[in-house]
């Protein structure tokens, strides 16, 4: 199997550049980087495959948005063209735009993609023999966008760590002297449920809970939330410092409106940290086992789930003991990925 994994590095570099520019979407930069990488990969793959037609036994894997012509070259040379879809595509974009219209006061800096971006993406979807998605939610987004989901197969993400955390000490009671520590880690934006999270902070002002938000914000945090006694905004931290926030928390909150997977879920599990998650991401949480799944992404639903854990600290400790990974090792993950890509 020929890997197009360098595309992920290209996307990561693009995201870092966007962060340095202090904006959520510099589409000129994104399109330019994606195009340059696609041309580079096309030349490399063309040389690797040669001019002879293959028999379909080989497969090329490349990530979405930077693979238009490289997939076409692979398909033309008799390779199985496999695309990894990293997010919810145009359906996810519309979810964000709808949320922006509901909450203009939060001044989200997100900007929708130009038509060319989605035209290229649809061309990629059309060329691919297989589309790997990381969650049933991502598959649903493809279907709602009109993509032929008979091509789609679901392979959750894999996360490996050398961590072997000690069992978390049980908490007998949450009160003003020992509040429930709730961690939000990642980009604070409308797609991740920022508006719904702010509502929950307001509703839980008098409860023994503290929200700690770690990560860059592309929304304006309302003054009443920013100054609330139960809310702390840390902002961006170095990767090496992330672990201590997982360790200090009792539960992680992920009220996302759309995520292809949300890898932070697996990171949290590695630290023995239960998760309150929405259903619009990778299926890591089993409700009542290693966390809670929100019945809906609203401030009220978030507040209700948190109050449940405040009232039942023993349940929280049991959830922590049940945190597990989707795969036992990287070989198991690789075998499934290859099987799904070629099958």
C-alpha positions as CSV (number, residue, x, y, z in Angstrom):
1,X,0.0,0.0,0.0
2,X,1.4,3.3,-1.0
3,X,0.9,5.9,1.7
4,X,0.1,9.6,1.1
5,X,0.7,10.3,4.7
6,X,2.8,13.4,3.9
7,X,-0.5,15.1,3.1
8,X,-1.3,15.1,6.8
9,X,2.0,16.9,7.5
10,X,1.1,19.4,4.8
11,X,-2.3,20.0,6.4
12,X,-0.6,20.4,9.8
13,X,1.8,22.9,8.4
14,X,-1.1,24.8,6.8
15,X,-3.0,24.9,10.1
16,X,0.1,26.2,11.9
17,X,0.5,28.9,9.3
18,X,-3.1,30.0,9.8
19,X,-2.6,30.2,13.5
20,X,0.5,32.4,13.0
21,X,-1.5,34.7,10.9
22,X,-4.1,35.0,13.7
23,X,-7.0,34.0,11.5
24,X,-9.3,31.0,11.2
25,X,-9.3,30.7,7.4
26,X,-6.8,32.2,5.0
27,X,-8.2,30.4,2.0
28,X,-5.7,31.7,-0.5
29,X,-2.9,30.1,1.6
30,X,-4.8,26.9,2.1
31,X,-5.6,26.4,-1.6
32,X,-2.0,27.2,-2.6
33,X,-0.5,24.7,-0.1
34,X,-2.9,22.0,-1.1
35,X,-2.3,22.5,-4.8
36,X,1.5,22.5,-4.3
37,X,1.4,19.3,-2.3
38,X,-0.9,17.6,-4.8
39,X,1.5,18.4,-7.6
40,X,4.5,17.1,-5.6
41,X,2.7,13.9,-4.7
42,X,1.5,13.4,-8.3
43,X,5.0,13.5,-9.6
44,X,6.3,11.2,-6.9
45,X,3.5,8.6,-7.3
46,X,3.7,8.8,-11.1
47,X,7.4,7.9,-11.0
48,X,6.8,5.2,-8.4
49,X,4.1,3.5,-10.4
50,X,5.6,3.9,-13.8
51,X,3.5,3.9,-17.0
52,X,2.2,0.4,-17.0
53,X,-1.3,-0.3,-15.9
54,X,-1.6,-2.2,-12.6
55,X,-4.0,-5.0,-11.7
56,X,-5.7,-3.3,-8.8
57,X,-3.6,-5.1,-6.2
58,X,-1.9,-1.9,-5.1
59,X,-3.6,1.0,-3.3
60,X,-2.7,4.6,-2.7
61,X,-3.9,6.4,0.4
62,X,-4.1,10.2,0.5
63,X,-5.9,12.6,2.8
64,X,-8.7,14.8,1.5
65,X,-8.3,18.4,0.2
66,X,-4.7,17.9,-1.1
67,X,-5.1,14.9,-3.4
68,X,-7.1,15.8,-6.5
69,X,-4.6,14.8,-9.2
70,X,-2.6,12.2,-7.2
71,X,-5.7,10.1,-6.8
72,X,-6.4,10.5,-10.6
73,X,-2.9,9.3,-11.4
74,X,-3.2,6.3,-9.1
75,X,-6.6,5.3,-10.6
76,X,-5.3,5.8,-14.1
77,X,-2.4,3.4,-13.3
78,X,-4.6,0.7,-12.0
79,X,-4.2,1.5,-8.3
80,X,-7.0,1.5,-5.8
81,X,-7.4,5.2,-5.0
82,X,-8.2,5.6,-1.3
83,X,-9.1,8.9,0.3
84,X,-9.0,9.7,4.0
85,X,-11.8,12.2,4.8
86,X,-10.6,14.3,7.7
87,X,-13.8,16.2,8.6
88,X,-17.5,16.6,7.9
89,X,-16.9,18.5,4.6
90,X,-19.5,21.0,3.3
91,X,-22.2,19.7,5.8
92,X,-19.9,20.7,8.7
93,X,-19.3,24.1,7.1
94,X,-23.0,24.7,7.0
95,X,-23.4,23.7,10.6
96,X,-20.8,26.4,11.5
97,X,-22.5,29.0,9.4
98,X,-25.9,28.3,10.9
99,X,-24.4,28.6,14.4
100,X,-22.7,31.9,13.4
101,X,-26.1,33.3,12.4
102,X,-27.5,32.2,15.8
103,X,-24.6,33.8,17.8
104,X,-23.3,36.9,15.9
105,X,-22.4,38.4,19.3
106,X,-19.6,35.9,19.7
107,X,-17.8,37.2,16.6
108,X,-16.6,33.9,15.3
109,X,-13.6,34.4,12.9
110,X,-14.4,31.4,10.7
111,X,-14.8,32.1,7.0
112,X,-16.5,29.6,4.6
113,X,-14.4,28.0,1.8
114,X,-14.6,29.3,-1.7
115,X,-16.5,27.3,-4.3
116,X,-13.2,26.0,-5.8
117,X,-12.4,24.2,-2.5
118,X,-15.6,22.1,-2.6
119,X,-15.4,21.6,-6.3
120,X,-11.9,20.0,-5.9
121,X,-13.2,17.9,-3.0
122,X,-16.1,16.6,-5.0
123,X,-13.7,15.6,-7.7
124,X,-11.6,13.7,-5.2
125,X,-14.7,11.9,-3.8
126,X,-15.7,11.0,-7.4
127,X,-12.2,9.6,-8.2
128,X,-11.7,7.6,-5.0
129,X,-12.6,3.9,-4.9
130,X,-12.7,4.0,-1.2
131,X,-13.3,6.8,1.3
132,X,-12.1,6.2,4.8
133,X,-14.0,8.1,7.5
134,X,-13.2,8.0,11.2
135,X,-16.8,8.0,12.6
136,X,-20.4,7.2,11.6
137,X,-21.1,10.9,12.0
138,X,-18.5,11.7,9.3
139,X,-20.1,9.1,7.0
140,X,-23.5,10.7,7.6
141,X,-22.0,14.1,6.6
142,X,-20.8,12.6,3.3
143,X,-24.2,11.1,2.6
144,X,-25.9,14.4,3.3
145,X,-23.5,16.1,0.9
146,X,-24.5,13.7,-1.9
147,X,-21.4,11.5,-1.9
148,X,-21.9,7.9,-2.8
149,X,-21.5,6.4,0.7
150,X,-21.2,2.8,-0.7
151,X,-17.5,3.8,-1.1
152,X,-17.3,4.8,2.6
153,X,-15.8,2.7,5.3
154,X,-15.4,3.7,9.0
155,X,-12.0,3.2,10.7
156,X,-11.6,5.1,14.0
157,X,-8.4,6.9,14.8
158,X,-5.6,5.3,16.7
159,X,-3.6,6.9,19.6
160,X,-0.6,5.2,21.2
161,X,1.1,6.4,24.4
162,X,3.6,5.1,26.9
163,X,1.4,6.5,29.7
164,X,0.4,4.2,32.5
165,X,-1.5,6.5,34.8
166,X,-2.1,5.5,38.3
167,X,-5.8,5.1,39.3
168,X,-7.4,8.5,40.1
169,X,-8.0,9.0,43.8
170,X,-11.7,8.8,44.5
171,X,-13.5,11.9,45.6
172,X,-16.1,11.4,48.3
173,X,-17.9,14.7,47.8
174,X,-17.9,17.7,45.5
175,X,-18.4,21.0,47.2
176,X,-16.9,24.5,47.4
177,X,-13.7,23.1,48.9
178,X,-13.4,20.4,46.2
179,X,-15.1,21.4,43.0
180,X,-15.6,19.1,40.0
181,X,-12.9,20.1,37.5
182,X,-14.2,20.1,33.9
183,X,-11.6,20.4,31.1
184,X,-12.3,21.8,27.6
185,X,-9.2,21.2,25.5
186,X,-8.9,22.3,21.9
187,X,-9.9,25.2,19.7
188,X,-12.7,27.2,21.4
189,X,-15.0,28.0,18.5
190,X,-18.6,27.6,17.5
191,X,-18.1,24.3,15.8
192,X,-16.7,22.8,19.0
193,X,-19.9,24.0,20.8
194,X,-18.5,27.2,22.4
195,X,-21.9,28.9,22.6
196,X,-23.5,25.9,24.3
197,X,-20.6,25.6,26.7
198,X,-21.0,29.3,27.7
199,X,-24.6,28.6,28.4
200,X,-23.7,25.7,30.7
201,X,-21.2,27.9,32.6
202,X,-23.9,30.4,33.3
203,X,-26.4,27.7,34.5
204,X,-23.8,26.2,36.8
205,X,-22.7,29.4,38.6
206,X,-23.9,28.2,42.0
207,X,-22.7,24.6,41.6
208,X,-19.4,23.2,42.8
209,X,-17.8,23.0,39.4
210,X,-15.0,24.8,37.6
211,X,-14.5,24.9,33.8
212,X,-10.9,25.2,32.5
213,X,-10.6,26.0,28.8
214,X,-7.2,25.2,27.2
215,X,-6.6,26.2,23.6
216,X,-6.8,29.1,21.2
217,X,-10.2,30.9,20.9
218,X,-11.7,32.1,17.6
219,X,-14.7,33.5,19.3
220,X,-15.1,36.4,21.7
221,X,-15.7,35.0,25.2
222,X,-18.6,37.0,26.8
223,X,-17.5,39.2,29.8
224,X,-20.0,37.5,32.1
225,X,-18.4,34.1,31.3
226,X,-14.8,35.3,31.3
227,X,-15.2,36.8,34.8
228,X,-17.3,34.0,36.3
229,X,-15.9,32.3,39.4
230,X,-16.4,28.9,37.8
231,X,-14.6,29.6,34.5
232,X,-10.8,29.8,33.8
233,X,-9.5,30.6,30.3
234,X,-5.9,29.4,29.9
235,X,-5.5,29.8,26.1
236,X,-2.9,28.2,24.0
237,X,-0.3,26.1,25.7
238,X,2.8,24.2,24.6
239,X,2.2,20.6,23.6
240,X,4.5,19.4,26.4
241,X,2.2,21.1,29.0
242,X,-1.1,19.5,27.9
243,X,-0.7,16.5,30.1
244,X,-0.9,18.3,33.3
245,X,-4.3,19.7,32.4
246,X,-5.6,16.2,31.7
247,X,-4.2,15.1,35.0
248,X,-5.8,17.9,37.0
249,X,-9.3,17.4,35.5
250,X,-12.1,15.1,36.7
251,X,-13.9,15.0,33.4
252,X,-13.4,16.4,29.8
253,X,-16.2,18.1,28.0
254,X,-16.6,17.9,24.2
255,X,-19.8,19.5,23.1
256,X,-18.8,19.5,19.5
257,X,-21.4,20.2,16.7
258,X,-19.2,18.3,14.2
259,X,-15.8,16.5,14.3
260,X,-14.5,13.9,12.0
261,X,-13.3,12.2,15.2
262,X,-11.8,14.5,17.9
263,X,-8.5,12.8,18.8
264,X,-8.5,14.5,22.2
265,X,-11.0,11.9,23.3
266,X,-8.4,9.2,23.0
267,X,-5.8,11.4,24.7
268,X,-8.2,11.9,27.6
269,X,-8.9,8.2,27.9
270,X,-5.1,7.5,28.0
271,X,-5.1,9.7,31.2
272,X,-8.1,7.8,32.7
273,X,-10.2,10.8,32.1
274,X,-14.0,10.3,31.5
275,X,-15.6,12.4,28.8
276,X,-18.9,14.2,28.3
277,X,-19.2,14.1,24.5
278,X,-21.7,14.9,21.9
279,X,-22.8,12.3,19.3
280,X,-21.3,14.3,16.5
281,X,-17.7,12.9,16.6
282,X,-15.8,9.6,16.9
283,X,-17.6,6.9,18.9
284,X,-15.2,6.7,21.9
285,X,-17.6,7.2,24.7
286,X,-20.1,4.5,25.7
287,X,-22.8,6.3,27.7
288,X,-22.6,5.5,31.4
289,X,-19.5,3.4,30.9
290,X,-16.5,5.6,30.3
291,X,-18.3,8.9,30.2
292,X,-21.6,10.4,29.1
293,X,-23.1,11.1,25.7
294,X,-25.1,14.3,25.5
295,X,-28.7,13.6,24.4
296,X,-28.5,17.0,22.7
297,X,-25.9,19.7,22.5
298,X,-27.4,22.4,24.7
299,X,-26.4,24.3,27.8
300,X,-29.1,22.6,29.7
301,X,-28.0,19.1,28.6
302,X,-24.4,19.9,29.5
303,X,-25.4,21.3,32.9
304,X,-27.6,18.2,33.6
305,X,-24.7,15.8,32.8
306,X,-22.3,17.7,35.0
307,X,-24.8,17.8,37.9
308,X,-25.2,14.0,37.6
309,X,-21.5,13.6,38.1
310,X,-21.4,16.1,41.0
311,X,-24.1,14.1,42.7
312,X,-22.5,10.7,42.0
313,X,-18.7,10.9,42.4
314,X,-18.5,7.1,42.8
315,X,-19.9,6.8,39.2
316,X,-17.2,9.1,38.0
317,X,-14.5,7.0,39.6
318,X,-15.9,3.9,38.0
319,X,-16.0,5.6,34.5
320,X,-12.3,6.5,35.0
321,X,-11.4,2.8,35.6
322,X,-13.1,1.8,32.3
323,X,-11.2,4.2,30.0
324,X,-9.9,2.1,27.1
325,X,-8.5,2.4,23.6
326,X,-10.3,1.4,20.4
327,X,-7.3,-0.7,19.2
328,X,-4.8,-2.7,21.2
329,X,-1.7,-1.8,19.1
330,X,-0.6,0.0,15.9
331,X,-0.4,-3.3,14.0
332,X,-4.0,-4.0,14.6
333,X,-5.0,-0.6,13.5
334,X,-2.8,-0.8,10.3
335,X,-4.2,-4.2,9.4
336,X,-7.7,-2.9,9.6
337,X,-6.9,0.2,7.6
338,X,-5.3,-1.8,4.8
339,X,-8.1,-4.3,4.8
340,X,-10.8,-1.6,4.5
341,X,-8.8,0.3,1.9
342,X,-8.3,-2.6,-0.4
343,X,-11.4,-4.7,0.3
